[in-house]
Amino acid sequence: MIMQSQLATAVVLAVSGGLDSMVLLDMVVRQQRYCQRVGQAAPNLVVAHVNHGIRLGSHRDALFVRRLARQYELSYREATLHLGPLASEAQAREGRYRFLRQVAAEYDGRIATAHHRDDVIETMLINLRRGTGWRGLSPMLPEAADAHSYANASGELCLPESGWPVASTAVWRPLLQVSRREIAQHAARHQLVYREDETNASDEYLRNRIRHTLAVMPPEDRQNITQQLWQLWQRQCQLRRAFDDEVARLLRLPQLAGPQIDRYMLLLAPEEVGVELLRELLLRQGERVTIPQVQRALIAVKTLGAGKRHIVSPQCQIVLGKEWLRIERATASRASK
């Protein structure tokens, strides 16, 4: 059972003004007001909106969300990024989450987004097309203790009575278990007003192309494919948690826990285990790396002699001894040879 002291004290709602985020906002506000009526504790709610500055009309989305936050009497934070029309999805996402993390730190809160089941399936298909590793089949892995919304007997989306998220730096996605169709039904039931992003109709973005391809499939084929992918995601999430638990156990061993790491632990481990161990060791030093970067680093650990060093990124390097290695912030030094 989750203790009250473990729950997030604030929830930072990422609200674009579109259908999904408006349903998220409506559902969470309803839950907060219910808790207030029955005398239960509820977190502070903060609406956060990012105007990426990519579309000409994006300032109108910001105005819409700002007015809505005022109507709900919620705290509001807004950022304008001025990315321009040539910005990529990755640039927009990076800037958006940077701002959301700043707001979450300001309120000591938990970020919440409106990702749902269809988003999970689309992301899996995107990752498969790009040649993903096994982690790409469990995107948006939820915290094990997090509650998710469900459709009640009348088709209304709601959270469980004790559905507030635990305190964590991970993103809370309470709509993850429901479909886009159920979200649209909730919006129609409560006559929610939302903004349409005209870029959703464009095939310029890979996600839109995948979404449109699924939409024109025969309903039976689409249901079969999406159901199989959803079941695969659930299994992969279970496997990923088990794998992460085992990696965490190994990293508590004395050979891997200190500033100087036993090189033989990585030399003798199966390649996939070695990659995951080294990835986590780099993350603990604040270095977010891609799997190809980790694979190259592992090759360096296995092949370079003592006294050599491998540059992981401009900010990070691995210094190698005969029996040990040390991860440190990079300085002006020579790269792998």
Secondary structure in CASP SS format (residue, H / E / C, confidence):
PFRMAT SS
TARGET T0000
AUTHOR 0000-0000-0000
METHOD secondary structure of the structure
MODEL  1
M C 1.00
I C 1.00
M C 1.00
Q H 1.00
S H 1.00
Q H 1.00
L E 1.00
A C 1.00
T C 1.00
A E 1.00
V E 1.00
V E 1.00
L E 1.00
A E 1.00
V C 1.00
S C 1.00
G C 1.00
G C 1.00
L H 1.00
D H 1.00
S H 1.00
M H 1.00
V H 1.00
L H 1.00
L H 1.00
D H 1.00
M H 1.00
V H 1.00
V H 1.00
R H 1.00
Q H 1.00
Q H 1.00
R H 1.00
Y H 1.00
C H 1.00
Q H 1.00
R H 1.00
V H 1.00
G C 1.00
Q C 1.00
A C 1.00
A C 1.00
P C 1.00
N E 1.00
L E 1.00
V E 1.00
V E 1.00
A E 1.00
H E 1.00
V E 1.00
N E 1.00
H C 1.00
G C 1.00
I C 1.00
R C 1.00
L C 1.00
G C 1.00
S H 1.00
H H 1.00
R H 1.00
D H 1.00
A H 1.00
L H 1.00
F H 1.00
V H 1.00
R H 1.00
R H 1.00
L H 1.00
A H 1.00
R H 1.00
Q H 1.00
Y H 1.00
E C 1.00
L C 1.00
S E 1.00
Y E 1.00
R E 1.00
E E 1.00
A E 1.00
T E 1.00
L C 1.00
H C 1.00
L C 1.00
G C 1.00
P C 1.00
L C 1.00
A C 1.00
S C 1.00
E H 1.00
A H 1.00
Q H 1.00
A H 1.00
R H 1.00
E H 1.00
G H 1.00
R H 1.00
Y H 1.00
R H 1.00
F H 1.00
L H 1.00
R H 1.00
Q H 1.00
V H 1.00
A H 1.00
A H 1.00
E H 1.00
Y H 1.00
D C 1.00
G C 1.00
R E 1.00
I E 1.00
A E 1.00
T C 1.00
A C 1.00
H C 1.00
H C 1.00
R H 1.00
D H 1.00
D H 1.00
V H 1.00
I H 1.00
E H 1.00
T H 1.00
M H 1.00
L H 1.00
I H 1.00
N H 1.00
L H 1.00
R H 1.00
R C 1.00
G C 1.00
T C 1.00
G C 1.00
W H 1.00
R H 1.00
G H 1.00
L H 1.00
S C 1.00
P C 1.00
M C 1.00
L C 1.00
P C 1.00
E C 1.00
A C 1.00
A C 1.00
D C 1.00
A C 1.00
H C 1.00
S C 1.00
Y E 1.00
A E 1.00
N C 1.00
A C 1.00
S C 1.00
G C 1.00
E C 1.00
L E 1.00
C E 1.00
L C 1.00
P C 1.00
E C 1.00
S C 1.00
G C 1.00
W C 1.00
P C 1.00
V E 1.00
A C 1.00
S C 1.00
T C 1.00
A C 1.00
V C 1.00
W E 1.00
R C 1.00
P C 1.00
L C 1.00
L C 1.00
Q C 1.00
V C 1.00
S C 1.00
R H 1.00
R H 1.00
E H 1.00
I H 1.00
A H 1.00
Q H 1.00
H H 1.00
A H 1.00
A H 1.00
R H 1.00
H C 1.00
Q C 1.00
L C 1.00
V C 1.00
Y C 1.00
R C 1.00
E C 1.00
D C 1.00
E H 1.00
T H 1.00
N H 1.00
A H 1.00
S C 1.00
D C 1.00
E C 1.00
Y C 1.00
L H 1.00
R H 1.00
N H 1.00
R H 1.00
I H 1.00
R H 1.00
H H 1.00
T H 1.00
L H 1.00
A H 1.00
V C 1.00
M C 1.00
P C 1.00
P H 1.00
E H 1.00
D H 1.00
R H 1.00
Q H 1.00
N H 1.00
I H 1.00
T H 1.00
Q H 1.00
Q H 1.00
L H 1.00
W H 1.00
Q H 1.00
L H 1.00
W H 1.00
Q H 1.00
R H 1.00
Q H 1.00
C H 1.00
Q H 1.00
L H 1.00
R H 1.00
R H 1.00
A H 1.00
F H 1.00
D H 1.00
D H 1.00
E H 1.00
V H 1.00
A H 1.00
R H 1.00
L H 1.00
L H 1.00
R C 1.00
L C 1.00
P H 1.00
Q H 1.00
L H 1.00
A H 1.00
G C 1.00
P C 1.00
Q C 1.00
I E 1.00
D E 1.00
R H 1.00
Y H 1.00
M H 1.00
L H 1.00
L H 1.00
L H 1.00
A C 1.00
P C 1.00
E H 1.00
E H 1.00
V H 1.00
G H 1.00
V H 1.00
E H 1.00
L H 1.00
L H 1.00
R H 1.00
E H 1.00
L H 1.00
L H 1.00
L H 1.00
R H 1.00
Q C 1.00
G C 1.00
E C 1.00
R C 1.00
V C 1.00
T C 1.00
I H 1.00
P H 1.00
Q H 1.00
V H 1.00
Q H 1.00
R H 1.00
A H 1.00
L H 1.00
I H 1.00
A H 1.00
V H 1.00
K H 1.00
T H 1.00
L C 1.00
G C 1.00
A C 1.00
G C 1.00
K C 1.00
R E 1.00
H E 1.00
I E 1.00
V E 1.00
S E 1.00
P C 1.00
Q C 1.00
C E 1.00
Q E 1.00
I E 1.00
V E 1.00
L E 1.00
G C 1.00
K C 1.00
E C 1.00
W E 1.00
L E 1.00
R E 1.00
I E 1.00
E E 1.00
R E 1.00
A C 1.00
T C 1.00
A C 1.00
S C 1.00
R C 1.00
A C 1.00
S C 1.00
K C 1.00
END
